[in-house]
Each structure stands twice: as C-alpha cells, then as structure tokens.
C-alpha cells in the first residue's frame, strides 16, 4: 500500500487536534458538571462528557476535512 502524503497529513492533524482538544475539554466538562451542578453519578458524567466530545468532534473533523478538501481543489502554481 502506497502512503498518500495528503491523507497521512490529514490523519495526523485529525488525531493531534483530537488529543489537544478532547483531553482539556473532558477535564473542563467533568469539573463543571461536578462542581457547578453537584453531579457525582459516574454514568451521568460520562454520558454528558461523551455528548459534548461527540458534538465538538463532529465540528472539528468537519472543519479539518473542509480545509483539506478546499486545499486540494485550489489550482496548483509553480513558484520559480
């Protein structure tokens, strides 16, 4: 299987942004749920965190795919 540079770059950006966004967001949402709302039930906390991460992940991946797709449809220019 030949490695496609653009596909590999998009995958790295997707995974890297996921780590950079999801961990702090998960900690923040958990802290808000526990301190502001007083929820201590782990099932409720996990469910709310999962919903928030899913919504943010959908937006994040859509944006990354949009940027890569628009980048690949731009006309190529030779800089000489």
Secondary structure, 3 states (H helix, E strand, C coil): CCCCHHHHHHHHHHHHHHHHHHHHHHHHHHHHHHHHCCCCCHHHHHHHHHHHHHHHHHHHHHHHHHHHHHHHHCCCCCCC
